[in-house]
Amino acid sequence: MSLRLAAQLLAGPPAATVAAAVERVVGVQAQSMPAARLAVRARTAGLVAADADRSLTAGETVRTWLMRNTLHLVTAADHGWLHALFAPLNLAAGRRRREQLGLDGETCVRALAAVEAVVAGGPVGRAELVRRVVERGVRIDPSGQAPAHLVAYAAMSGLVTRGPDLARGEPSVVAGPAVVPAFAGDEALGELARRYLLGYGPAGPADLAAWSGLPSAAARRAFEVLGDGAPEPGAVPEVPAVRLLGAFDPVLLGHRDRSFVLAPEHARLVNAGGGMVGATILAEGRVAGLWRRAGRRVALEPFAPLPAGVRAAVPAEVADLGRFLGEGLE
């Protein structure tokens, strides 16, 4: 448990930058930017929430569909080879749903040309993007799921990525960086295994498959390619008394079996269905409950009474959460 928490930067020295934190865990799940910001907070010291958005604007990080066909925040340096590895899988996996939504092959080809023209003018909200694509003669139902699937398709095709959220959390779309893979084929699989072990190890091929969404055979091949190149674990650090983790935290998404950090009897409380993974209290290295914002108050919902040492550490953790968010919390 301690080794995995250290690999996750949840124990031991923190990362100094957003990019360093994101690089360590290969990618932070980011369909919710507030949750992605909290994942960064838990792995760094001294940063603020706006730093995660600034990293996107500055091009240090990229937000796009990668592992598990889900939005992730990754470093710009990693984007090219991760995109090359996962985009073909994700495009194939989404084909049937796109066709159900009226996004057949011909429509998608026409839509991509329109999307490219629109985003050339700078960042644009998703609703505005779709409106302008429709104006260019592409038939899309703007009221359903087609807009989200079109943007994902354009991202997987290398044209766009998601930018920082706009007012009221509206998704933005920006022109994507050039996709220049640093690795390809087996070399990319081996690099994925190496980087995965740096951020999630000790682990095996089944864990890699669960975290990445790769077919089991590809995950096994990744470990075969890596061979003796697996990183050696470092020293076992002291585990912090308490950390307040955001929803979808990587530590709960990185392994086939979460029991090293989450007791099986509490799993349904954290993962209540619909793909949601709640914001959790990590107490002495184990998930000990959930937490939520109630105005300016942080409400803890432990599964059982917290140990005295954990309770004593909670005020400082809440204060740091407030510092990160730029709000006075208690």
DRENSE-185846 format. One line per 5 residues: number of its first residue (from 1); for each residue x, y, z of C-alpha. Coordinates in steps of 0.5 Angstrom, whole numbers, plus 500, padded with zeros to 3 digits. Example, Ala and Ser with C-alpha at 12.3 -4.5 7.8 and 13.67 -1.06 7.14 Angstrom:
1> 525 491 516 ~ 527 498 514 $
% end
This chain:
1> 500 500 500 ~ 505 505 502 ~ 509 504 496 ~ 503 505 491 ~ 502 511 495 $
6> 509 514 494 ~ 508 512 487 ~ 502 516 486 ~ 505 522 490 ~ 500 521 496 $
11> 506 520 500 ~ 513 522 500 ~ 516 529 497 ~ 510 532 492 ~ 511 535 485 $
16> 513 542 484 ~ 508 543 478 ~ 502 541 475 ~ 506 538 469 ~ 510 534 474 $
21> 504 531 478 ~ 500 529 471 ~ 506 526 468 ~ 507 522 474 ~ 501 519 474 $
26> 501 519 466 ~ 494 522 466 ~ 489 525 471 ~ 482 523 469 ~ 479 530 467 $
31> 472 530 465 ~ 471 534 471 ~ 476 540 471 ~ 474 541 479 ~ 476 534 480 $
36> 482 534 476 ~ 485 540 480 ~ 484 537 486 ~ 488 531 484 ~ 493 536 482 $
41> 493 539 489 ~ 493 532 493 ~ 500 531 489 ~ 503 538 490 ~ 505 543 495 $
46> 504 551 494 ~ 500 551 488 ~ 493 554 487 ~ 487 551 483 ~ 488 556 477 $
51> 495 553 476 ~ 491 547 473 ~ 488 552 468 ~ 494 556 466 ~ 498 549 465 $
56> 492 548 459 ~ 492 555 457 ~ 500 555 456 ~ 500 549 453 ~ 504 545 458 $
61> 498 540 459 ~ 493 537 454 ~ 486 535 456 ~ 483 530 451 ~ 480 523 450 $
66> 485 517 452 ~ 485 512 457 ~ 479 508 458 ~ 476 513 452 ~ 475 518 458 $
71> 478 525 458 ~ 485 526 461 ~ 489 531 463 ~ 496 529 460 ~ 503 533 459 $
76> 504 536 452 ~ 510 531 452 ~ 506 525 453 ~ 500 527 448 ~ 503 525 442 $
81> 505 518 443 ~ 499 517 448 ~ 494 519 442 ~ 497 515 437 ~ 496 509 442 $
86> 489 510 444 ~ 486 514 439 ~ 485 508 434 ~ 482 504 440 ~ 477 509 442 $
91> 475 511 435 ~ 473 504 433 ~ 470 503 440 ~ 465 509 439 ~ 463 508 432 $
96> 457 504 433 ~ 454 510 438 ~ 456 515 433 ~ 452 512 427 ~ 446 511 432 $
101> 447 519 433 ~ 447 520 426 ~ 454 521 425 ~ 456 516 420 ~ 462 516 416 $
106> 460 521 411 ~ 457 526 416 ~ 464 526 420 ~ 468 527 414 ~ 464 533 413 $
111> 464 535 420 ~ 471 535 421 ~ 473 540 416 ~ 468 545 419 ~ 470 544 426 $
116> 477 545 423 ~ 475 552 420 ~ 471 554 426 ~ 477 552 431 ~ 482 556 427 $
121> 479 562 430 ~ 481 561 437 ~ 478 557 443 ~ 470 556 442 ~ 465 553 447 $
126> 462 547 445 ~ 455 549 444 ~ 458 555 439 ~ 462 550 435 ~ 456 546 434 $
131> 452 552 432 ~ 457 554 427 ~ 458 547 424 ~ 451 546 423 ~ 451 553 419 $
136> 456 550 415 ~ 451 545 412 ~ 453 539 417 ~ 447 536 420 ~ 447 535 427 $
141> 442 534 433 ~ 445 539 438 ~ 440 537 443 ~ 442 530 444 ~ 449 527 445 $
146> 451 528 438 ~ 455 534 440 ~ 459 531 445 ~ 461 525 441 ~ 463 529 435 $
151> 468 533 439 ~ 471 527 442 ~ 471 524 434 ~ 475 531 432 ~ 480 530 438 $
156> 481 523 437 ~ 482 525 429 ~ 488 530 432 ~ 484 536 430 ~ 482 539 437 $
161> 483 538 444 ~ 478 541 450 ~ 481 547 453 ~ 479 550 460 ~ 472 550 462 $
166> 468 557 460 ~ 463 561 464 ~ 458 556 468 ~ 463 550 467 ~ 461 550 459 $
171> 466 546 455 ~ 471 549 451 ~ 474 546 445 ~ 481 549 442 ~ 485 547 436 $
176> 489 541 438 ~ 497 541 438 ~ 501 537 432 ~ 501 530 434 ~ 508 527 434 $
181> 509 521 437 ~ 515 520 441 ~ 514 512 441 ~ 510 507 436 ~ 508 500 436 $
186> 511 496 441 ~ 516 501 443 ~ 509 505 446 ~ 507 499 449 ~ 513 498 453 $
191> 513 506 455 ~ 506 505 457 ~ 508 500 462 ~ 514 503 465 ~ 511 510 466 $
196> 505 506 469 ~ 509 502 474 ~ 512 509 476 ~ 506 512 478 ~ 502 506 480 $
201> 507 500 481 ~ 507 495 484 ~ 502 492 479 ~ 501 487 473 ~ 498 487 466 $
206> 491 486 469 ~ 492 492 473 ~ 495 496 467 ~ 489 493 462 ~ 484 496 468 $
211> 487 503 468 ~ 488 504 461 ~ 483 500 457 ~ 487 496 453 ~ 485 489 451 $
216> 488 484 456 ~ 493 481 450 ~ 496 488 449 ~ 497 490 456 ~ 501 483 457 $
221> 505 485 451 ~ 507 491 454 ~ 510 488 460 ~ 513 483 455 ~ 516 489 451 $
226> 518 492 458 ~ 522 486 460 ~ 527 488 465 ~ 526 495 465 ~ 521 496 470 $
231> 523 501 475 ~ 525 499 482 ~ 521 502 488 ~ 524 507 492 ~ 524 508 500 $
236> 518 507 503 ~ 515 514 506 ~ 511 516 512 ~ 504 516 510 ~ 500 522 511 $
241> 495 522 517 ~ 489 525 512 ~ 488 527 505 ~ 482 530 502 ~ 482 527 495 $
246> 477 529 489 ~ 472 525 485 ~ 476 520 480 ~ 482 520 484 ~ 487 516 480 $
251> 489 512 486 ~ 482 509 486 ~ 482 508 478 ~ 489 505 477 ~ 488 498 479 $
256> 484 492 478 ~ 483 491 485 ~ 482 497 490 ~ 482 493 496 ~ 489 495 498 $
261> 486 502 499 ~ 479 501 499 ~ 475 496 503 ~ 471 492 499 ~ 465 493 504 $
266> 465 500 502 ~ 466 500 495 ~ 459 501 493 ~ 459 507 497 ~ 465 510 494 $
271> 463 508 487 ~ 455 509 487 ~ 454 507 480 ~ 454 511 473 ~ 461 511 473 $
276> 462 516 479 ~ 467 515 484 ~ 466 520 490 ~ 471 525 493 ~ 474 521 499 $
281> 478 521 506 ~ 484 518 505 ~ 486 517 513 ~ 493 513 514 ~ 493 511 507 $
286> 486 508 507 ~ 479 510 504 ~ 476 512 511 ~ 470 516 508 ~ 467 521 503 $
291> 467 528 504 ~ 463 534 501 ~ 463 542 500 ~ 457 545 504 ~ 458 552 503 $
296> 464 554 506 ~ 464 548 510 ~ 467 541 509 ~ 463 536 511 ~ 466 529 513 $
301> 462 523 512 ~ 467 517 515 ~ 465 510 515 ~ 467 509 522 ~ 470 514 527 $
306> 476 517 525 ~ 483 515 529 ~ 485 521 534 ~ 491 523 530 ~ 487 523 523 $
311> 482 528 527 ~ 487 532 529 ~ 490 533 522 ~ 484 535 519 ~ 484 542 520 $
316> 490 543 517 ~ 488 539 511 ~ 482 543 510 ~ 485 550 511 ~ 490 547 505 $
321> 484 546 501 ~ 481 552 502 ~ 488 556 500 ~ 488 552 494 ~ 481 554 492 $
326> 482 561 494 ~ 476 560 499 ~ 476 560 507 ~ 473 553 508 ~ 472 550 515 $
% end
